[in-house]
Amino acid sequence: MNPNIKGWLHGFCLKLESDYWKSIERPLDTGYEPALYRTIQPSGLMYGHPVKELGAITYGPDKLDAVARMKLIYAESLLTTGSLKLKSDNLITEEASTEHLVTELSDYFLNMYPGLYQGSTSSYLKNPYQLTEKLISQRVSVKTSLMKNYLASLFHNSLLFLDVYYFGEWVSSFGEIPASDIINEQSRLRLTILGVMALAANADNKLQKEEKALFEFYLESAGLDAAMSREARALLNNFGRLSEVDIPQIESWLIRKYLMEMAILVTLADREINPSEQEFIAELGEKLNFTQSEISDSMLAVESFVLANWPAMHYLLGKHNLEIISGRFVTRLKNYININKDYVVQEIQESRELFHLLGKSRTNTLTEVEKKIVNEQLIDILKTIPAFVIIALPFTFITLPTLLALLPKNAFPSSFRE
């Protein structure tokens, strides 16, 4: 399946209908926005760095170029959002048909971005897939001299995440939300994001060239009018405070989460988060009405994404930097397990096989089969910790020795605790 070949969207949607909707995470337990976050965040779309598909469908993104990969993940995210939103609002009892969602998607694009497609749309009335396919290609395309900057590529088309969120609002309103309202809200939000990024880049009072190049790319991608662009650039050129950025009251938990994690990524641009940047993140979290625990959740989520996709995160490559991030991640993960240690210990003790193998591991070398059993069962337990229901942990990074070192001592049989 190659998005660079005409007709790809129809084939992609057929694949979704047959394989995907049956397995996509439902929003019934955690709520719509947390479910959407849990589904989309691991893909990298929120960060403008798409690295993998969302769900059960596999389309081999590693074999595609960056633009083709973005098209597929972007399309899948939009369609997933539409289906989840309709179902969570009890507007449908079954999954929405992809043809309905594709038609709604073309309407969304044409209303939100009137200049996106200049041709006639009448010829596409019988085949909405072709029109939406063209519109997706236009939205994904970015023509900028800054794309060659290695750090700027992290935020390549990161604003497409706003389309994903607002398409859910659009499709569930059945046209009752005026397009102008969404357009104005998006413009103000883009300016807010730019302001937060500017201050995050300046948080250590040292504007690194990577951070400046990143901001310039983001400003060019944001599509703001001249007045808003001048306002955003002024924030970058003057060391200011967070109080100077107009952060509106944002009801959406997911949009606030997006702002939080974008800022965290900017502070990682110079390869480590120093105390002044940590202070900025804490202040931003408070301004966004997040608790300290929720701020830690976002830190863990961003670090998890980076570690899970380390080979693709070339802007942070380097053994020393990997050690810094992985060490911080393991410490943060241990704190989460300690907070939930009673639950973890109870779950382990209720699994006789796991409990026995953990005891054996203290004095004997486990077989490869036994190691696999321990690893899989421990991961299954961690996945049920409330915070980790939302956060996608990089379990490919977390080795069995690391897992064993993270466990509370009373998770092992008493005879093996010496």
HUTALIN-V381154 format. One record per pair of residues at least 6 apart in sequence whose C-alpha atoms are under 6 Angstrom apart, sorted by the first residue. I is the first residue (numbers start at 0). J is the second residue. Records with the same first field share a line. If there is no record, write none. Layout:
# HUTALIN-V381154
I = J / J
This chain:
# HUTALIN-V381154
2 = 67
9 = 128
19 = 55 / 56
26 = 34
32 = 253
37 = 389
42 = 49 / 50 / 51 / 52 / 53
43 = 49 / 50
45 = 157 / 160
46 = 154 / 157
47 = 153 / 154 / 155 / 156 / 157
48 = 153
52 = 72
60 = 68
77 = 163
80 = 167
81 = 167
82 = 95
84 = 167
85 = 91 / 171
102 = 127
105 = 131
123 = 130
145 = 216
150 = 314
151 = 213
191 = 246
194 = 231 / 244
196 = 262
197 = 235
199 = 262 / 266
200 = 210
202 = 276
203 = 275 / 276
266 = 272
300 = 390
303 = 392 / 393
307 = 393
333 = 405
344 = 410
347 = 354
348 = 354
353 = 373
358 = 411 / 412 / 415
374 = 399
382 = 388
